[in-house]
């Protein structure tokens, strides 16, 4: 069997077009505030790509760059100011931040309805309880990819390798909400290969190059590779792509799979955040 390659670039492009059309119909254009602290080269690239994506779909980009030595209190003041600014629909604090700054504390300062990364305790709680809120971009992107392939999750065995707050845990809640039977694996899981081999949908999000081998994948499984690992051979995922592609029904490549979806879903979240705030302001006036 040779797996179908799930083209994340193509799916992301369709999402961006959908967002662009929605923004064009809005009376008030959404605004995304990005905050970059320090001079990490990768972070600069990520933020530049996010701002470029905003420009492509008509979302206003409000960017703040702070020196690596900025006091935590100054960063907190900026986040609070942006939280009160009606022209700002979403706030994104680019991670990681310098070590003297408590990133968790700074994220909690972001109003939940402006938390376009879906990282605040409030949004995490909403997700677990099945309530409306803003969802982490990468897990939301995984769900979009599964939907693009018409994967029926009702009753499906979904196995997630990795239990991070950013991907694994929110993804488990999203899959449960779609009536999948979810198993979350981690470093203490016994007989990982056997657990993974049962999966109808296998999602690798642990950050270990080629951890998932062909022996761990059942025939006909859908395999989503969230991992991005820099090696001497270039970027590789958490899945041994060439070997697993011979057994899976569909698989995401690295790069070009889940990666493009993260920024696409950030745009979706920014528009959603704008609607949430307009609804709140309308209710307050009413």
C-alpha positions as CSV (number, residue, x, y, z in Angstrom):
1,X,0.0,0.0,0.0
2,X,1.2,3.5,-0.9
3,X,-0.3,6.2,1.3
4,X,-2.0,9.3,0.0
5,X,0.0,12.3,0.9
6,X,-2.1,14.9,2.8
7,X,-1.0,18.2,1.3
8,X,-1.1,20.7,4.2
9,X,0.0,23.6,1.9
10,X,-3.1,23.1,-0.3
11,X,-5.5,22.8,2.7
12,X,-3.9,25.9,4.3
13,X,-4.3,27.8,1.1
14,X,-8.0,27.0,1.0
15,X,-8.4,28.1,4.7
16,X,-6.7,31.4,3.9
17,X,-9.0,32.0,1.0
18,X,-12.0,31.3,3.2
19,X,-10.7,33.8,5.8
20,X,-9.9,36.4,3.2
21,X,-13.5,36.2,1.9
22,X,-14.9,36.5,5.4
23,X,-12.7,39.5,6.3
24,X,-13.8,41.2,3.1
25,X,-17.4,41.1,4.4
26,X,-16.6,42.5,7.8
27,X,-17.4,46.1,8.7
28,X,-14.5,46.2,11.2
29,X,-11.3,44.6,10.1
30,X,-9.7,42.2,12.7
31,X,-6.3,43.2,14.1
32,X,-3.6,40.8,15.3
33,X,-1.0,42.2,17.7
34,X,2.3,40.2,17.8
35,X,4.8,40.7,20.5
36,X,8.4,39.6,19.9
37,X,10.9,39.7,22.8
38,X,14.6,39.3,22.1
39,X,16.5,38.4,19.0
40,X,15.9,34.7,18.5
41,X,16.3,34.2,14.7
42,X,13.7,31.5,14.4
43,X,11.1,33.6,16.3
44,X,11.8,36.5,13.9
45,X,11.0,34.3,11.0
46,X,7.9,32.9,12.5
47,X,6.5,36.3,13.4
48,X,7.4,37.7,9.9
49,X,5.5,34.8,8.3
50,X,2.5,35.4,10.6
51,X,2.4,39.1,9.7
52,X,2.7,38.3,6.0
53,X,-0.2,35.9,6.3
54,X,-2.3,38.6,8.0
55,X,-1.6,41.0,5.1
56,X,-2.6,38.4,2.6
57,X,-6.1,38.0,4.0
58,X,-6.7,41.6,5.1
59,X,-6.1,41.3,8.8
60,X,-4.4,44.4,10.3
61,X,-1.0,43.6,11.8
62,X,0.1,45.4,14.9
63,X,3.7,44.5,15.8
64,X,5.8,45.2,18.9
65,X,9.4,44.2,19.3
66,X,11.0,44.4,22.7
67,X,14.6,44.1,23.8
68,X,15.7,40.8,25.4
69,X,16.4,42.6,28.6
70,X,13.0,44.2,28.9
71,X,11.6,44.0,32.5
72,X,8.7,41.6,32.9
73,X,6.6,44.5,34.2
74,X,7.0,46.4,31.0
75,X,5.9,43.4,28.9
76,X,2.9,43.0,31.3
77,X,2.0,46.6,30.8
78,X,2.0,46.2,27.0
79,X,-0.2,43.1,27.1
80,X,-2.6,44.9,29.4
81,X,-2.8,47.9,27.1
82,X,-3.4,45.7,24.0
83,X,-6.1,43.8,26.0
84,X,-8.0,47.0,26.4
85,X,-7.5,48.2,22.8
86,X,-10.7,47.7,20.8
87,X,-8.6,47.7,17.5
88,X,-6.8,44.6,18.7
89,X,-8.8,41.4,18.1
90,X,-6.0,39.0,19.0
91,X,-2.8,39.0,21.0
92,X,0.1,36.7,20.2
93,X,3.2,36.5,22.5
94,X,5.8,34.7,20.4
95,X,7.5,31.9,22.4
96,X,10.0,31.3,23.8
97,X,10.7,34.5,25.7
98,X,13.9,35.2,27.6
99,X,14.5,33.3,30.8
100,X,13.8,36.1,33.3
101,X,10.2,36.3,32.0
102,X,7.5,34.0,33.3
103,X,5.8,33.1,30.0
104,X,2.8,31.4,31.7
105,X,2.1,34.5,33.8
106,X,2.3,36.7,30.7
107,X,0.0,34.5,28.7
108,X,-2.6,34.6,31.5
109,X,-2.7,38.4,31.2
110,X,-4.1,38.0,27.7
111,X,-8.0,38.3,27.7
112,X,-9.4,34.8,26.8
113,X,-11.3,36.2,23.8
114,X,-8.1,37.7,22.4
115,X,-6.0,34.6,23.1
116,X,-5.5,33.5,19.5
117,X,-3.0,30.9,20.5
118,X,-5.6,29.2,22.8
119,X,-3.1,28.9,25.6
120,X,-4.8,30.6,28.6
121,X,-6.2,28.5,31.4
122,X,-9.7,29.8,30.5
123,X,-9.6,28.6,26.9
124,X,-8.0,25.3,27.9
125,X,-10.8,24.8,30.4
126,X,-13.5,25.7,27.8
127,X,-12.1,23.2,25.5
128,X,-12.1,20.4,28.0
129,X,-15.7,21.2,29.0
130,X,-16.8,21.3,25.3
131,X,-17.6,25.0,25.5
132,X,-17.0,27.6,22.8
133,X,-13.6,29.3,22.9
134,X,-10.3,29.8,21.0
135,X,-8.4,26.5,20.3
136,X,-4.7,26.1,20.0
137,X,-3.7,26.5,16.3
138,X,-1.8,23.3,15.7
139,X,-4.5,21.0,17.1
140,X,-7.1,22.9,15.2
141,X,-5.0,22.5,12.1
142,X,-4.8,18.7,12.6
143,X,-8.6,18.6,12.8
144,X,-8.9,20.6,9.6
145,X,-6.5,18.2,7.8
146,X,-8.6,15.2,9.0
147,X,-11.8,16.8,7.8
148,X,-10.2,17.6,4.4
149,X,-9.6,13.9,3.9
150,X,-13.2,13.0,5.0
151,X,-11.9,11.0,8.0
152,X,-14.9,9.7,10.0
153,X,-13.9,10.1,13.6
154,X,-17.0,8.6,15.2
155,X,-16.0,5.6,17.1
156,X,-12.5,5.6,15.5
157,X,-9.5,4.6,17.6
158,X,-7.3,7.7,17.8
159,X,-3.9,7.4,19.4
160,X,-1.8,10.5,20.2
161,X,1.9,10.1,21.0
162,X,2.7,13.2,23.1
163,X,0.8,14.9,25.9
164,X,2.0,18.5,25.7
165,X,-0.3,21.4,26.7
166,X,0.3,22.9,23.2
167,X,-0.7,19.9,21.0
168,X,-1.4,16.5,22.7
169,X,-3.9,17.5,25.4
170,X,-6.0,20.0,23.4
171,X,-6.1,17.5,20.5
172,X,-7.4,14.8,22.7
173,X,-10.3,17.1,23.7
174,X,-11.0,17.9,20.1
175,X,-11.1,14.3,19.1
176,X,-13.3,13.3,22.0
177,X,-15.7,16.0,21.0
178,X,-16.0,14.3,17.6
179,X,-16.8,10.9,19.3
180,X,-13.4,9.3,18.7
181,X,-12.0,6.8,21.3
182,X,-8.8,8.5,22.3
183,X,-5.6,7.0,23.8
184,X,-2.8,9.4,24.8
185,X,0.7,7.9,24.9
186,X,3.8,9.3,26.6
187,X,7.2,8.3,27.9
188,X,5.7,5.9,30.5
189,X,3.4,4.1,28.1
190,X,3.9,0.4,28.1
191,X,4.4,-1.4,24.8
192,X,4.0,1.8,22.7
193,X,4.2,-0.1,19.4
194,X,1.2,-2.3,20.3
195,X,-0.9,0.7,21.4
196,X,-0.1,2.6,18.2
197,X,-0.8,-0.3,16.0
198,X,-4.4,-0.3,17.1
199,X,-5.0,3.2,15.8
200,X,-7.3,4.1,13.0
201,X,-5.8,7.6,13.3
202,X,-2.3,8.0,14.7
203,X,-0.9,11.4,15.6
204,X,2.7,11.8,16.5
205,X,3.6,15.0,18.5
206,X,6.5,14.2,20.7
207,X,9.5,15.8,19.1
208,X,11.7,12.8,18.5
209,X,12.9,12.2,14.9
210,X,11.4,9.1,13.3
211,X,10.1,7.7,16.6
212,X,7.1,6.1,14.9
213,X,8.2,3.2,12.7
214,X,6.3,1.0,10.2
215,X,6.0,-1.7,12.9
216,X,4.0,0.7,15.0
217,X,1.4,1.5,12.4
218,X,-1.6,-0.6,11.4
219,X,-2.5,-1.2,7.7
220,X,-4.7,1.6,6.4
221,X,-4.2,4.0,9.3
222,X,-4.3,7.8,8.8
223,X,-1.0,9.2,10.2
224,X,-0.6,12.8,11.1
225,X,3.0,13.9,11.9
226,X,3.2,17.0,14.0
227,X,6.9,16.7,14.8
228,X,9.6,19.0,13.3
229,X,13.1,17.9,14.0
230,X,16.3,19.4,12.6
231,X,18.8,16.7,11.7
232,X,21.9,16.4,9.6
233,X,19.6,15.2,6.8
234,X,17.3,18.3,7.1
235,X,13.9,18.6,8.6
236,X,12.2,15.3,9.5
237,X,9.1,14.5,11.5
238,X,8.4,12.1,14.3
239,X,7.3,9.5,11.8
240,X,9.6,7.4,9.6
241,X,7.8,8.7,6.5
242,X,9.1,6.4,3.8
243,X,8.5,3.2,5.7
244,X,5.2,4.2,7.2
245,X,3.8,5.4,3.9
246,X,3.9,1.8,2.7
247,X,1.3,0.9,5.3
248,X,-0.8,3.9,5.9
249,X,-3.8,5.0,4.0
250,X,-2.9,8.7,4.3
251,X,0.0,10.5,5.8
252,X,1.2,14.1,6.3
253,X,4.8,15.0,5.1
254,X,7.3,17.0,7.0
255,X,7.7,19.7,5.9
256,X,4.4,20.6,4.1
257,X,1.9,18.8,6.3
258,X,0.8,20.2,9.6
259,X,3.2,23.1,9.6
260,X,1.3,25.3,7.1
261,X,-1.9,24.7,9.0
262,X,-0.7,26.4,12.2
263,X,-0.6,29.9,10.7
264,X,-3.8,29.3,8.7
265,X,-5.7,28.5,11.9
266,X,-4.1,31.5,13.6
267,X,-5.9,33.6,11.0
268,X,-9.2,31.7,11.6
269,X,-8.8,32.4,15.4
270,X,-8.1,36.1,14.8
271,X,-11.4,36.4,12.9
272,X,-13.2,34.4,15.4
273,X,-11.8,36.5,18.2
274,X,-13.0,39.6,16.4
275,X,-16.5,38.2,16.2
276,X,-16.5,37.3,19.9
277,X,-15.5,40.8,20.9
278,X,-18.0,42.5,18.6
279,X,-20.8,40.3,20.1
280,X,-19.7,41.2,23.6
281,X,-19.6,44.9,22.8
282,X,-23.1,44.6,21.2
283,X,-24.4,42.8,24.2
284,X,-23.0,45.5,26.5
285,X,-24.6,48.3,24.4
286,X,-27.9,46.4,24.3
